[in-house]
């Protein structure tokens, strides 16, 4: 017996995204559809400097 499922697609209240989606175009498109964008901010200063050390370790393991 084959059954079909119908899904209800609803517009979300919020959308989470990383800094790759932080642009006026994305934010405006989401807002115009009634979706609150929760996106990372590209202008945020990066934190501890851990990436410099992590890069050295990853290069050594590669």
C-alpha positions as CSV (number, residue, x, y, z in Angstrom):
1,X,0.0,0.0,0.0
2,X,1.4,3.4,-1.0
3,X,0.4,6.4,1.0
4,X,1.1,10.0,0.1
5,X,2.0,12.5,2.6
6,X,1.1,16.1,2.3
7,X,3.3,18.6,4.0
8,X,2.2,22.0,5.2
9,X,4.8,24.6,4.3
10,X,4.7,27.6,6.5
11,X,6.7,30.8,6.4
12,X,9.1,30.8,9.4
13,X,9.1,33.7,11.8
14,X,12.9,33.9,11.9
15,X,15.8,32.7,9.8
16,X,19.2,31.9,11.2
17,X,22.3,32.3,9.0
18,X,26.0,32.8,9.2
19,X,27.9,35.9,8.0
20,X,27.9,34.7,4.3
21,X,24.3,35.8,4.1
22,X,24.8,39.2,5.7
23,X,23.9,41.6,2.9
24,X,21.3,44.2,2.5
25,X,19.7,42.2,-0.4
26,X,19.2,39.1,1.8
27,X,18.0,41.1,4.8
28,X,15.6,43.1,2.7
29,X,14.2,40.0,1.0
30,X,13.6,38.3,4.3
31,X,12.0,41.3,5.9
32,X,9.7,41.9,2.9
33,X,8.4,38.3,3.5
34,X,7.8,39.0,7.2
35,X,10.8,36.9,8.3
36,X,13.1,38.3,10.9
37,X,16.7,37.8,9.8
38,X,19.1,36.5,12.5
39,X,22.3,36.7,10.5
40,X,25.9,37.0,11.6
41,X,27.4,40.5,11.2
42,X,30.3,40.9,8.7
43,X,31.5,44.0,10.5
44,X,32.0,42.2,13.8
45,X,35.6,42.2,15.0
46,X,37.0,38.7,15.2
47,X,37.7,37.4,18.7
48,X,40.7,35.8,20.3
49,X,43.1,35.2,17.4
50,X,42.7,31.5,17.8
51,X,42.5,31.2,14.0
52,X,46.2,32.0,13.6
53,X,47.2,29.2,15.8
54,X,44.6,26.8,14.4
55,X,45.9,27.5,10.8
56,X,49.4,26.4,11.8
57,X,48.1,23.2,13.4
58,X,45.8,22.3,10.4
59,X,48.7,22.9,8.0
60,X,50.9,20.6,10.0
61,X,48.3,17.9,9.9
62,X,47.5,18.2,6.2
